[in-house]
Amino acid sequence: MQVSLKAMSEGSFTEYLSSAISDYALANIKSGRWSESEAMEKSKEAHSLLLPDGLETENHHLFDIFENENGECVGHLWIELKGENHSKSAFVYSIGINERFRRKGYAKSALYCLEETALELGAKCVDLHVFGFNSAAQALYEHAGYHVVSQNMRKTIGIQHEQ
């Protein structure tokens, strides 16, 4: 699948942000980082801090992912350029493929397209975060050449565990 990254329009951004806030809240609940009662507020706060000027936030680039053959929007990608000169990196905050286009190779193609875009923007590497429960995304990233740089782990304490 050949894809292209195109800068998000304001309308697309509004739609994306609403679902991104909800998806991030749910991922943090599933991972055990946040409780259900606090998740939406924390997610809204995180997005407000990261994107205070929306699409115009400095060093942030939000893209729609388009399938080249039919021109249909199949997903989104959000990166931030970090660092300077020889240590400049592109950090992926979010990559998502719309449900009806999943498991067709679009995410992998988008990651390769991102590499070209990141190089054009002066980045030397691409970094990302993936939740521990998301084995499908982990497999995708590994297949695309990403490797674990660091890893956070958690153990819930104060409850009885079998030994």
MDAnalysis code that builds the backbone (N, CA, C; Angstrom):
import MDAnalysis as mda
import numpy as np

u = mda.Universe.empty(489, n_residues=163, atom_resindex=np.repeat(np.arange(163), 3), trajectory=True)
u.add_TopologyAttr("name", ["N", "CA", "C"] * 163)
u.add_TopologyAttr("resid", np.arange(1, 164))
u.add_TopologyAttr("resname", ["MET", "GLN", "VAL", "SER", "LEU", "LYS", "ALA", "MET", "SER", "GLU", "GLY", "SER", "PHE", "THR", "GLU", "TYR", "LEU", "SER", "SER", "ALA", "ILE", "SER", "ASP", "TYR", "ALA", "LEU", "ALA", "ASN", "ILE", "LYS", "SER", "GLY", "ARG", "TRP", "SER", "GLU", "SER", "GLU", "ALA", "MET", "GLU", "LYS", "SER", "LYS", "GLU", "ALA", "HIS", "SER", "LEU", "LEU", "LEU", "PRO", "ASP", "GLY", "LEU", "GLU", "THR", "GLU", "ASN", "HIS", "HIS", "LEU", "PHE", "ASP", "ILE", "PHE", "GLU", "ASN", "GLU", "ASN", "GLY", "GLU", "CYS", "VAL", "GLY", "HIS", "LEU", "TRP", "ILE", "GLU", "LEU", "LYS", "GLY", "GLU", "ASN", "HIS", "SER", "LYS", "SER", "ALA", "PHE", "VAL", "TYR", "SER", "ILE", "GLY", "ILE", "ASN", "GLU", "ARG", "PHE", "ARG", "ARG", "LYS", "GLY", "TYR", "ALA", "LYS", "SER", "ALA", "LEU", "TYR", "CYS", "LEU", "GLU", "GLU", "THR", "ALA", "LEU", "GLU", "LEU", "GLY", "ALA", "LYS", "CYS", "VAL", "ASP", "LEU", "HIS", "VAL", "PHE", "GLY", "PHE", "ASN", "SER", "ALA", "ALA", "GLN", "ALA", "LEU", "TYR", "GLU", "HIS", "ALA", "GLY", "TYR", "HIS", "VAL", "VAL", "SER", "GLN", "ASN", "MET", "ARG", "LYS", "THR", "ILE", "GLY", "ILE", "GLN", "HIS", "GLU", "GLN"])
u.atoms.positions = np.array([
    [0.831, -1.185, 0.000],
    [0.000, 0.000, 0.000],
    [0.876, 1.249, 0.000],
    [0.680, 2.084, -0.948],
    [1.377, 3.362, -0.984],
    [0.498, 4.416, -0.334],
    [1.098, 5.196, 0.560],
    [0.362, 6.260, 1.236],
    [1.138, 7.562, 1.152],
    [0.430, 8.652, 1.412],
    [1.025, 9.982, 1.491],
    [0.575, 10.635, 2.790],
    [1.438, 11.464, 3.337],
    [1.086, 12.245, 4.514],
    [0.784, 13.665, 4.065],
    [-0.381, 14.173, 4.473],
    [-0.770, 15.543, 4.135],
    [-1.164, 16.252, 5.417],
    [-0.745, 17.497, 5.547],
    [-1.050, 18.267, 6.746],
    [-2.548, 18.259, 7.020],
    [-2.902, 18.045, 8.282],
    [-4.314, 18.028, 8.669],
    [-4.935, 19.395, 8.446],
    [-6.188, 19.379, 8.032],
    [-6.976, 20.613, 7.955],
    [-7.525, 20.900, 9.356],
    [-8.025, 22.086, 9.561],
    [-8.611, 22.441, 10.853],
    [-9.797, 21.526, 11.184],
    [-10.625, 21.233, 10.191],
    [-11.773, 20.349, 10.408],
    [-11.347, 18.944, 10.781],
    [-10.349, 18.437, 10.091],
    [-9.832, 17.105, 10.379],
    [-9.214, 17.077, 11.778],
    [-8.521, 18.150, 12.147],
    [-7.889, 18.231, 13.459],
    [-8.940, 18.194, 14.571],
    [-10.018, 18.938, 14.418],
    [-11.078, 18.963, 15.426],
    [-11.644, 17.567, 15.643],
    [-11.890, 16.863, 14.542],
    [-12.401, 15.493, 14.618],
    [-11.370, 14.559, 15.260],
    [-10.119, 14.701, 14.838],
    [-9.046, 13.865, 15.376],
    [-8.883, 14.078, 16.882],
    [-8.830, 15.334, 17.314],
    [-8.557, 15.641, 18.715],
    [-9.604, 15.022, 19.636],
    [-10.838, 15.078, 19.233],
    [-11.906, 14.496, 20.044],
    [-11.689, 12.995, 20.246],
    [-11.391, 12.288, 19.174],
    [-11.173, 10.842, 19.310],
    [-9.842, 10.538, 19.994],
    [-8.821, 11.368, 19.763],
    [-7.505, 11.149, 20.387],
    [-7.597, 11.250, 21.906],
    [-8.332, 12.225, 22.384],
    [-8.490, 12.402, 23.835],
    [-9.169, 11.175, 24.436],
    [-10.217, 10.719, 23.798],
    [-10.936, 9.537, 24.279],
    [-10.060, 8.281, 24.208],
    [-9.380, 8.079, 23.080],
    [-8.531, 6.892, 22.908],
    [-7.388, 6.863, 23.925],
    [-6.775, 8.022, 24.178],
    [-5.662, 8.092, 25.127],
    [-6.152, 7.813, 26.549],
    [-7.326, 8.322, 26.877],
    [-7.903, 8.051, 28.197],
    [-8.137, 6.550, 28.369],
    [-8.738, 5.922, 27.361],
    [-9.016, 4.485, 27.434],
    [-7.733, 3.653, 27.517],
    [-6.717, 4.038, 26.769],
    [-5.438, 3.311, 26.808],
    [-4.804, 3.407, 28.190],
    [-4.902, 4.564, 28.810],
    [-4.319, 4.729, 30.139],
    [-5.117, 3.994, 31.206],
    [-6.414, 3.866, 31.022],
    [-7.221, 3.042, 31.933],
    [-6.805, 1.585, 31.776],
    [-6.739, 1.123, 30.529],
    [-6.395, -0.276, 30.252],
    [-5.005, -0.629, 30.779],
    [-4.081, 0.325, 30.700],
    [-2.718, 0.069, 31.160],
    [-2.596, 0.112, 32.685],
    [-3.616, 0.646, 33.351],
    [-3.584, 0.744, 34.800],
    [-2.956, 2.030, 35.312],
    [-2.596, 2.929, 34.415],
    [-1.973, 4.187, 34.837],
    [-2.977, 5.150, 35.451],
    [-4.203, 5.173, 34.918],
    [-5.227, 6.107, 35.370],
    [-6.506, 5.358, 35.727],
    [-7.261, 5.946, 36.652],
    [-8.579, 5.391, 36.978],
    [-9.603, 5.945, 35.989],
    [-10.738, 5.264, 35.902],
    [-11.804, 5.723, 35.001],
    [-12.272, 7.124, 35.366],
    [-12.308, 7.420, 36.657],
    [-12.843, 8.710, 37.096],
    [-11.954, 9.890, 36.716],
    [-10.679, 9.661, 36.532],
    [-9.770, 10.756, 36.229],
    [-9.265, 10.785, 34.781],
    [-9.503, 9.720, 34.036],
    [-8.854, 9.537, 32.738],
    [-9.183, 10.621, 31.711],
    [-10.448, 10.952, 31.529],
    [-10.800, 11.951, 30.515],
    [-10.183, 13.305, 30.836],
    [-10.238, 13.688, 32.083],
    [-9.678, 14.995, 32.463],
    [-8.163, 15.017, 32.249],
    [-7.501, 13.947, 32.646],
    [-6.047, 13.875, 32.466],
    [-5.675, 13.866, 30.981],
    [-6.447, 13.179, 30.172],
    [-6.175, 13.135, 28.741],
    [-6.374, 14.511, 28.102],
    [-7.442, 15.194, 28.474],
    [-7.680, 16.553, 27.965],
    [-6.528, 17.473, 28.356],
    [-6.101, 17.364, 29.602],
    [-5.004, 18.191, 30.102],
    [-3.709, 17.904, 29.337],
    [-3.411, 16.631, 29.117],
    [-2.196, 16.251, 28.384],
    [-2.215, 16.815, 26.968],
    [-3.342, 16.698, 26.294],
    [-3.431, 17.215, 24.925],
    [-3.352, 18.742, 24.893],
    [-3.945, 19.400, 25.883],
    [-3.865, 20.862, 25.960],
    [-2.438, 21.335, 26.180],
    [-1.697, 20.609, 27.016],
    [-0.299, 20.971, 27.267],
    [0.583, 20.725, 26.045],
    [0.336, 19.629, 25.337],
    [1.156, 19.287, 24.177],
    [0.824, 20.130, 22.954],
    [-0.444, 20.484, 22.805],
    [-0.887, 21.218, 21.609],
    [-1.604, 22.516, 22.007],
    [-0.905, 23.424, 22.709],
    [-1.579, 24.633, 23.182],
    [-2.093, 25.520, 22.043],
    [-1.458, 25.442, 20.895],
    [-1.880, 26.244, 19.747],
    [-2.461, 25.379, 18.634],
    [-2.979, 24.220, 19.006],
    [-3.592, 23.336, 18.024],
    [-2.631, 22.980, 16.907],
    [-3.116, 23.066, 15.682],
    [-2.287, 22.739, 14.516],
    [-1.066, 23.644, 14.371],
    [-1.126, 24.810, 14.993],
    [-0.033, 25.779, 14.871],
    [1.023, 25.633, 15.972],
    [0.908, 24.608, 16.803],
    [1.867, 24.409, 17.880],
    [3.250, 24.145, 17.287],
    [4.212, 24.915, 17.765],
    [5.575, 24.847, 17.239],
    [6.160, 23.435, 17.362],
    [6.810, 22.987, 16.298],
    [7.506, 21.701, 16.210],
    [6.587, 20.486, 16.169],
    [5.292, 20.695, 16.169],
    [4.343, 19.590, 16.066],
    [3.793, 19.549, 14.644],
    [3.688, 18.337, 14.115],
    [3.177, 18.132, 12.757],
    [2.112, 17.055, 12.806],
    [0.912, 17.409, 12.394],
    [-0.205, 16.461, 12.374],
    [-0.609, 16.231, 10.924],
    [-0.697, 14.959, 10.576],
    [-0.962, 14.572, 9.195],
    [-2.175, 13.657, 9.105],
    [-2.854, 13.770, 7.987],
    [-3.796, 12.730, 7.586],
    [-3.013, 11.797, 6.685],
    [-3.328, 10.515, 6.755],
    [-2.682, 9.503, 5.919],
    [-3.646, 9.178, 4.778],
    [-3.177, 9.379, 3.559],
    [-4.017, 9.125, 2.393],
    [-3.479, 7.948, 1.595],
    [-4.408, 7.103, 1.161],
    [-4.078, 5.997, 0.270],
    [-3.889, 6.603, -1.110],
    [-2.753, 6.326, -1.760],
    [-2.431, 6.989, -3.022],
    [-3.331, 6.590, -4.182],
    [-3.752, 5.341, -4.229],
    [-4.505, 4.862, -5.386],
    [-5.888, 5.498, -5.500],
    [-6.618, 5.555, -4.371],
    [-7.975, 6.102, -4.443],
    [-8.131, 7.449, -3.743],
    [-7.069, 7.936, -3.086],
    [-7.107, 9.246, -2.450],
    [-7.919, 9.316, -1.174],
    [-8.269, 8.171, -0.619],
    [-9.075, 8.136, 0.593],
    [-8.206, 8.322, 1.838],
    [-8.737, 9.063, 2.813],
    [-8.037, 9.217, 4.090],
    [-8.207, 7.927, 4.878],
    [-7.075, 7.317, 5.256],
    [-7.122, 6.032, 5.966],
    [-6.698, 6.143, 7.426],
    [-6.190, 7.313, 7.838],
    [-5.755, 7.445, 9.225],
    [-5.084, 8.777, 9.503],
    [-4.319, 8.807, 10.584],
    [-3.659, 10.034, 11.035],
    [-2.270, 9.711, 11.603],
    [-1.472, 10.743, 11.737],
    [-0.129, 10.628, 12.321],
    [0.231, 11.969, 12.946],
    [0.768, 11.929, 14.177],
    [1.153, 13.150, 14.884],
    [2.569, 12.966, 15.391],
    [3.446, 13.898, 15.015],
    [4.829, 13.865, 15.488],
    [5.223, 15.221, 16.066],
    [6.260, 15.190, 16.886],
    [6.919, 16.402, 17.359],
    [8.397, 16.275, 17.052],
    [8.971, 17.347, 16.522],
    [10.418, 17.377, 16.325],
    [11.059, 17.823, 17.628],
    [12.031, 17.043, 18.088],
    [12.715, 17.329, 19.354],
    [14.214, 17.398, 19.127],
    [14.906, 18.142, 19.978],
    [16.356, 18.231, 19.895],
    [16.795, 19.180, 18.801],
    [18.097, 19.231, 18.620],
    [18.661, 20.135, 17.614],
    [19.792, 19.452, 16.868],
    [20.008, 19.900, 15.669],
    [21.111, 19.472, 14.814],
    [21.275, 17.956, 14.750],
    [22.447, 17.456, 15.182],
    [22.762, 16.031, 15.034],
    [21.912, 15.112, 15.913],
    [21.225, 15.648, 16.925],
    [20.417, 14.800, 17.803],
    [18.915, 14.999, 17.583],
    [18.538, 15.666, 16.507],
    [17.126, 15.938, 16.244],
    [16.375, 14.637, 15.959],
    [15.227, 14.490, 16.610],
    [14.413, 13.293, 16.418],
    [12.961, 13.692, 16.172],
    [12.227, 12.768, 15.589],
    [10.781, 12.917, 15.422],
    [10.139, 11.944, 16.400],
    [9.334, 12.465, 17.318],
    [8.654, 11.618, 18.287],
    [7.210, 11.425, 17.842],
    [6.793, 10.180, 17.686],
    [5.431, 9.861, 17.266],
    [4.531, 9.852, 18.499],
    [3.628, 10.807, 18.556],
    [2.639, 10.812, 19.636],
    [1.471, 9.903, 19.304],
    [1.142, 9.831, 18.030],
    [-0.029, 9.045, 17.664],
    [0.039, 8.638, 16.202],
    [-0.259, 7.380, 15.959],
    [-0.497, 6.892, 14.608],
    [-1.719, 6.003, 14.705],
    [-2.663, 6.236, 13.824],
    [-3.882, 5.448, 13.862],
    [-4.435, 5.243, 12.471],
    [-4.909, 4.048, 12.246],
    [-5.547, 3.714, 10.981],
    [-7.039, 3.510, 11.261],
    [-7.874, 4.139, 10.453],
    [-9.321, 4.007, 10.620],
    [-9.705, 2.528, 10.543],
    [-10.666, 2.144, 11.362],
    [-10.974, 0.730, 11.574],
    [-11.172, -0.074, 10.285],
    [-11.872, 0.448, 9.316],
    [-12.154, -0.349, 8.112],
    [-10.929, -0.535, 7.218],
    [-9.832, 0.173, 7.528],
    [-8.605, 0.038, 6.733],
    [-7.510, -0.749, 7.453],
    [-7.795, -1.205, 8.665],
    [-6.777, -1.907, 9.453],
    [-6.436, -3.263, 8.865],
    [-5.218, -3.717, 9.188],
    [-4.705, -5.031, 8.768],
    [-4.555, -5.145, 7.245],
    [-4.279, -3.989, 6.611],
    [-4.101, -3.983, 5.159],
    [-2.756, -3.394, 4.754],
    [-1.892, -3.109, 5.743],
    [-0.564, -2.604, 5.440],
    [-0.418, -1.094, 5.464],
    [-1.486, -0.365, 5.781],
    [-1.413, 1.094, 5.772],
    [-0.508, 1.656, 6.874],
    [-0.560, 1.070, 8.057],
    [0.267, 1.578, 9.161],
    [1.752, 1.410, 8.841],
    [2.102, 0.256, 8.329],
    [3.499, 0.007, 7.966],
    [3.948, 0.980, 6.875],
    [3.120, 1.183, 5.871],
    [3.451, 2.132, 4.806],
    [3.580, 3.547, 5.356],
    [2.698, 3.899, 6.287],
    [2.755, 5.235, 6.886],
    [4.046, 5.433, 7.676],
    [4.507, 4.391, 8.365],
    [5.770, 4.493, 9.101],
    [6.943, 4.724, 8.157],
    [6.948, 4.050, 7.024],
    [8.021, 4.256, 6.046],
    [7.934, 5.652, 5.428],
    [6.719, 6.110, 5.171],
    [6.521, 7.457, 4.658],
    [6.980, 8.488, 5.699],
    [6.713, 8.202, 6.957],
    [7.154, 9.078, 8.048],
    [8.668, 9.220, 8.047],
    [9.393, 8.141, 7.789],
    [10.852, 8.219, 7.765],
    [11.320, 9.258, 6.753],
    [10.738, 9.256, 5.569],
    [11.100, 10.232, 4.538],
    [10.772, 11.646, 4.994],
    [9.572, 11.814, 5.567],
    [9.140, 13.128, 6.036],
    [10.041, 13.618, 7.165],
    [10.377, 12.736, 8.100],
    [11.233, 13.103, 9.235],
    [12.616, 13.532, 8.744],
    [13.153, 12.806, 7.776],
    [14.453, 13.195, 7.202],
    [14.369, 14.575, 6.570],
    [13.306, 14.838, 5.833],
    [13.118, 16.155, 5.206],
    [13.034, 17.260, 6.250],
    [12.496, 16.930, 7.426],
    [12.371, 17.907, 8.510],
    [13.648, 18.009, 9.351],
    [14.666, 17.217, 8.998],
    [15.951, 17.297, 9.675],
    [16.169, 16.301, 10.790],
    [15.255, 15.384, 10.988],
    [15.403, 14.389, 12.062],
    [16.404, 13.314, 11.661],
    [17.084, 12.775, 12.656],
    [18.044, 11.686, 12.454],
    [17.478, 10.342, 12.886],
    [16.382, 10.367, 13.653],
    [15.748, 9.127, 14.104],
    [14.280, 9.396, 14.408],
    [13.525, 8.311, 14.561],
    [12.117, 8.378, 14.939],
    [11.956, 7.587, 16.233],
    [11.343, 8.208, 17.225],
    [11.063, 7.578, 18.506],
    [9.557, 7.485, 18.688],
    [9.126, 6.554, 19.524],
    [7.703, 6.441, 19.831],
    [7.521, 5.711, 21.142],
    [6.317, 5.760, 21.659],
    [5.920, 5.038, 22.869],
    [4.819, 4.073, 22.473],
    [4.832, 2.907, 23.072],
    [3.746, 1.956, 22.852],
    [3.374, 1.345, 24.202],
    [2.077, 1.239, 24.457],
    [1.627, 0.652, 25.704],
    [1.968, -0.834, 25.737],
    [2.273, -1.349, 26.920],
    [2.663, -2.739, 27.093],
    [1.606, -3.736, 26.658],
    [0.329, -3.375, 26.761],
    [-0.743, -4.298, 26.374],
    [-0.948, -4.362, 24.865],
    [-0.343, -3.442, 24.107],
    [-0.615, -3.341, 22.676],
    [0.375, -4.185, 21.867],
    [0.207, -5.480, 21.935],
    [1.139, -6.393, 21.264],
    [1.096, -6.264, 19.744],
    [-0.059, -5.925, 19.185],
    [-0.153, -5.756, 17.724],
    [0.716, -4.581, 17.278],
    [0.655, -3.473, 17.999],
    [1.473, -2.310, 17.646],
    [2.956, -2.621, 17.864],
    [3.277, -3.314, 18.941],
    [4.671, -3.680, 19.185],
    [5.220, -4.509, 18.028],
    [4.444, -5.465, 17.557],
    [4.880, -6.311, 16.440],
    [5.062, -5.480, 15.173],
    [4.148, -4.558, 14.923],
    [4.260, -3.671, 13.760],
    [5.560, -2.873, 13.817],
    [5.828, -2.262, 14.960],
    [7.026, -1.420, 15.093],
    [8.301, -2.248, 14.954],
    [8.324, -3.409, 15.574],
    [9.499, -4.277, 15.448],
    [9.713, -4.695, 13.995],
    [8.643, -5.035, 13.326],
    [8.733, -5.433, 11.911],
    [9.230, -4.276, 11.041],
    [8.916, -3.051, 11.450],
    [9.344, -1.863, 10.706],
    [10.752, -1.398, 11.101],
    [11.415, -2.147, 12.005],
    [12.802, -1.832, 12.346],
    [13.021, -1.084, 13.642],
    [11.981, -0.867, 14.420],
    [12.126, -0.190, 15.714],
    [12.593, -1.204, 16.758],
    [13.289, -0.703, 17.774],
    [13.733, -1.568, 18.862],
    [13.517, -0.858, 20.198],
    [13.439, -1.628, 21.251],
    [13.212, -1.082, 22.587],
    [14.461, -0.335, 23.037],
    [14.262, 0.906, 23.478],
    [15.347, 1.738, 23.977],
    [15.324, 1.754, 25.503],
    [14.144, 1.830, 26.076],
    [13.978, 1.738, 27.529],
    [12.605, 1.129, 27.771],
    [12.377, 0.708, 29.009],
    [11.116, 0.046, 29.294],
    [10.698, 0.360, 30.716],
    [9.462, 0.799, 30.895],
    [8.907, 1.002, 32.215],
    [8.123, -0.242, 32.595],
    [8.193, -0.620, 33.853],
    [7.437, -1.776, 34.317],
    [6.691, -1.383, 35.589],
    [5.640, -2.126, 35.907],
    [4.831, -1.814, 37.080],
    [4.374, -3.107, 37.739],
    [4.311, -3.065, 39.062],
    [3.722, -4.142, 39.834],
    [2.749, -3.509, 40.815],
    [1.525, -3.985, 40.815],
    [0.542, -3.516, 41.778],
    [0.824, -4.206, 43.104],
    [0.898, -3.434, 44.162],
    [1.201, -3.988, 45.480],
    [0.012, -3.806, 46.411],
    [0.069, -4.473, 47.539],
    [-0.983, -4.345, 48.538],
    [-2.131, -5.321, 48.338],
    [-1.974, -6.240, 47.385],
    [-2.971, -7.291, 47.217],
    [-2.260, -8.631, 47.316],
    [-2.999, -9.662, 47.683],
    [-2.404, -10.980, 47.865],
    [-2.046, -11.594, 46.505],
    [-0.821, -12.070, 46.364],
    [-0.365, -12.735, 45.147],
    [-0.041, -14.189, 45.464],
    [-0.331, -15.076, 44.513],
    [0.083, -16.474, 44.678],
    [1.586, -16.550, 44.535],
    [2.201, -17.472, 45.290],
    [3.655, -17.617, 45.210],
    [4.053, -18.939, 44.665],
])
